[in-house]
């Protein structure tokens, strides 16, 4: 019989099950890669950073409220209020709002309202997004940017502002290494050091 990881409870596996069900049939933008790969990669980043279980679970479930039929109660009941609050804080409030408005809201939230836990999960999420962008550019070249709602320059602005916010807000603990890794990915993708 396989052993479970000693550092994590079975709730972690329940979160994986819920995410697998919630994201079934979804794929990463412009690919055939199952979407589930992303939340699991975010969880892996958090696990390697020695983050506590509630952050790893929030990383697994971070896109369920905004991108799937999963309800807040379906998160809160098995995983608790702390995880549910993190997932709410990591979700865009209005997916139908214009891109600029949604990204401005995200930046403002991370800069002024986000808790340290929200910041950790968010930087792990954005780090995995940057990995995917770099891989997409390696395979498709500049045509990769056509997958997005906004062109490369807008994406560059957004990710460079995220670097600024994360560097200001995360100054201790596991998050420092994640911010450094994220900044390196932004430089690799956009070819210059953010201000």
Backbone torsions as a table, in degrees:
resi	resn	phi	psi	omega
1	UNK	NA	130.8	-179.2
2	UNK	-66.0	145.6	177.0
3	UNK	-86.9	146.4	173.3
4	UNK	-87.4	155.2	177.8
5	UNK	-61.7	133.1	-176.4
6	UNK	-69.1	-29.5	-175.2
7	UNK	-77.4	-14.8	-174.2
8	UNK	-128.0	147.2	179.4
9	UNK	-86.9	177.5	177.7
10	UNK	-66.9	-15.4	176.4
11	UNK	-58.8	-33.6	177.9
12	UNK	-59.1	-44.1	-179.6
13	UNK	-71.3	-32.9	174.2
14	UNK	-63.9	-38.2	177.8
15	UNK	-65.2	-40.6	177.2
16	UNK	-62.3	-43.1	178.0
17	UNK	-60.0	-46.0	-179.6
18	UNK	-63.3	-44.4	179.4
19	UNK	-63.7	-40.1	179.0
20	UNK	-62.3	-42.3	178.3
21	UNK	-67.0	-47.0	-174.8
22	UNK	-64.5	-39.5	-175.7
23	UNK	-95.0	8.6	-178.6
24	UNK	-56.1	135.7	179.1
25	UNK	82.1	-12.8	179.0
26	UNK	-84.9	148.0	177.4
27	UNK	-129.1	159.9	175.4
28	UNK	-66.8	146.0	-175.6
29	UNK	-48.8	122.5	175.5
30	UNK	71.9	15.3	-178.3
31	UNK	-134.4	-179.9	171.0
32	UNK	-109.0	12.8	179.9
33	UNK	-74.5	124.6	178.4
34	UNK	-55.5	135.8	-177.3
35	UNK	-58.9	-30.6	-178.3
36	UNK	-53.9	-27.0	179.1
37	UNK	-56.4	-37.8	-177.4
38	UNK	-65.9	-56.6	-179.8
39	UNK	-61.5	-30.9	176.9
40	UNK	-70.3	-35.6	176.2
41	UNK	-66.2	-40.2	176.4
42	UNK	-60.2	-44.8	177.7
43	UNK	-60.1	-42.4	178.9
44	UNK	-61.2	-40.7	177.3
45	UNK	-61.3	-44.1	-179.3
46	UNK	-68.0	-38.6	177.9
47	UNK	-63.6	-46.3	-179.9
48	UNK	-64.6	-23.1	176.7
49	UNK	-88.3	7.5	179.1
50	UNK	60.5	35.5	177.8
51	UNK	-76.9	153.2	179.4
52	UNK	-69.3	162.3	-173.6
53	UNK	-55.7	-41.8	-176.7
54	UNK	-61.9	-31.6	176.8
55	UNK	-72.6	-39.2	178.6
56	UNK	-63.7	-43.8	178.7
57	UNK	-63.4	-43.1	176.9
58	UNK	-61.4	-37.1	176.4
59	UNK	-62.9	-39.4	178.6
60	UNK	-66.3	-36.4	-173.5
61	UNK	-101.1	5.8	-168.0
62	UNK	-61.2	-24.7	180.0
63	UNK	-103.8	3.0	-173.8
64	UNK	-69.2	-40.1	-178.3
65	UNK	-68.1	-39.0	-175.1
66	UNK	-88.2	-20.0	-172.9
67	UNK	-121.2	1.9	-176.0
68	UNK	-141.8	173.0	178.2
69	UNK	-77.8	0.8	-178.9
70	UNK	-61.7	138.1	179.6
71	UNK	-99.8	164.2	177.3
72	UNK	-58.8	-41.1	179.7
73	UNK	-62.4	-36.5	179.2
74	UNK	-68.8	-17.8	173.7
75	UNK	-92.1	-47.0	-174.9
76	UNK	-66.5	-40.2	-175.9
77	UNK	-59.2	-53.0	-179.1
78	UNK	-84.1	-24.5	-170.5
79	UNK	-112.6	-9.4	175.5
80	UNK	93.9	164.8	-176.8
81	UNK	-63.3	-38.2	-177.5
82	UNK	-60.5	-47.0	178.4
83	UNK	-66.0	-44.3	-179.7
84	UNK	-59.3	-44.2	179.0
85	UNK	-62.7	-38.1	177.2
86	UNK	-63.5	-45.4	-178.8
87	UNK	-63.3	-40.7	176.5
88	UNK	-60.5	-46.6	-178.0
89	UNK	-65.1	-25.9	-179.2
90	UNK	-89.2	-3.4	-176.2
91	UNK	-97.9	142.7	173.7
92	UNK	-73.7	133.6	-175.3
93	UNK	-69.8	-29.6	-176.8
94	UNK	-142.0	95.9	-178.3
95	UNK	-64.5	-16.8	-178.4
96	UNK	-89.0	-9.8	178.6
97	UNK	-66.8	156.1	177.7
98	UNK	-58.3	151.2	-177.5
99	UNK	-52.0	-48.2	-177.4
100	UNK	-59.1	-42.1	-179.8
101	UNK	-65.7	-42.8	179.8
102	UNK	-64.8	-43.0	-178.6
103	UNK	-70.6	-37.7	176.1
104	UNK	-62.3	-40.2	177.2
105	UNK	-62.3	-45.5	179.5
106	UNK	-59.6	-48.1	-179.1
107	UNK	-62.2	-43.2	179.0
108	UNK	-63.7	-43.6	179.6
109	UNK	-61.9	-47.1	-179.4
110	UNK	-65.1	-36.7	-178.0
111	UNK	-72.5	-39.5	-168.2
112	UNK	-116.4	-22.8	-171.3
113	UNK	-122.7	-24.7	-172.5
114	UNK	-65.5	138.4	175.0
115	UNK	-76.5	164.8	175.0
116	UNK	-55.6	-36.5	178.5
117	UNK	-65.3	-43.1	177.9
118	UNK	-61.7	-42.6	179.5
119	UNK	-60.9	-41.8	179.6
120	UNK	-62.8	-47.3	-179.5
121	UNK	-66.5	-38.8	-179.6
122	UNK	-63.8	-44.8	-179.8
123	UNK	-65.9	-34.7	176.1
124	UNK	-65.2	-41.3	177.8
125	UNK	-61.5	-49.5	-178.2
126	UNK	-67.6	-33.6	176.8
127	UNK	-62.7	-44.4	177.8
128	UNK	-66.2	-37.4	175.8
129	UNK	-59.4	-41.3	179.0
130	UNK	-66.2	-37.5	175.0
131	UNK	-58.5	-45.6	-178.6
132	UNK	-64.9	-39.7	178.2
133	UNK	-63.2	-46.3	179.9
134	UNK	-60.5	-42.8	178.3
135	UNK	-64.5	-40.7	178.3
136	UNK	-63.3	-41.3	177.3
137	UNK	-65.0	-37.6	179.0
138	UNK	-64.4	-34.9	-177.6
139	UNK	-90.5	-33.6	-173.1
140	UNK	-114.6	-5.5	-176.9
141	UNK	65.5	-155.7	-176.2
142	UNK	-64.5	-19.5	175.9
143	UNK	-61.9	-19.7	178.3
144	UNK	-54.5	-37.4	-175.9
145	UNK	-64.1	-18.4	179.4
146	UNK	-66.3	-15.6	178.1
147	UNK	-71.2	-18.2	-171.2
148	UNK	-98.2	160.8	177.6
149	UNK	-71.8	-21.3	-178.9
150	UNK	-132.1	152.4	-176.7
151	UNK	-71.4	175.0	-177.6
152	UNK	-51.7	-46.1	-176.2
153	UNK	-61.7	-38.4	177.2
154	UNK	-68.3	-40.4	177.2
155	UNK	-63.5	-41.8	178.5
156	UNK	-59.0	-48.0	178.4
157	UNK	-55.4	-49.2	-176.9
158	UNK	-61.9	-50.2	-176.9
159	UNK	-68.3	-33.5	176.0
160	UNK	-69.0	-36.0	175.6
161	UNK	-66.7	-37.4	175.8
162	UNK	-60.3	-42.8	176.8
163	UNK	-56.8	-47.9	-179.6
164	UNK	-56.7	-48.3	-178.2
165	UNK	-64.1	-48.6	-178.8
166	UNK	-61.8	-40.0	179.1
167	UNK	-65.0	-36.1	178.4
168	UNK	-72.6	-38.5	-170.6
169	UNK	-92.5	-24.2	-176.7
170	UNK	-113.1	107.5	-175.4
171	UNK	-127.0	6.4	-179.3
172	UNK	-151.9	162.1	173.4
173	UNK	72.9	-159.8	-175.4
174	UNK	-60.3	-28.2	-176.9
175	UNK	-64.5	-28.1	-177.9
176	UNK	-60.5	-46.2	179.0
177	UNK	-65.4	-36.6	178.5
178	UNK	-66.7	-41.3	177.7
179	UNK	-62.8	-42.3	178.5
180	UNK	-61.0	-46.2	179.1
181	UNK	-62.8	-41.0	178.7
182	UNK	-62.7	-46.5	180.0
183	UNK	-60.4	-41.7	177.7
184	UNK	-60.9	-40.9	178.4
185	UNK	-64.9	-41.1	178.5
186	UNK	-61.4	-42.9	178.0
187	UNK	-64.4	-42.8	178.9
188	UNK	-60.1	-42.0	-176.5
189	UNK	-75.8	-45.1	-172.2
190	UNK	-99.8	-5.5	169.7
191	UNK	76.8	11.0	176.6
192	UNK	-152.1	157.9	-178.2
193	UNK	-79.3	126.4	176.7
194	UNK	-61.5	153.2	-179.6
195	UNK	-60.8	NA	NA
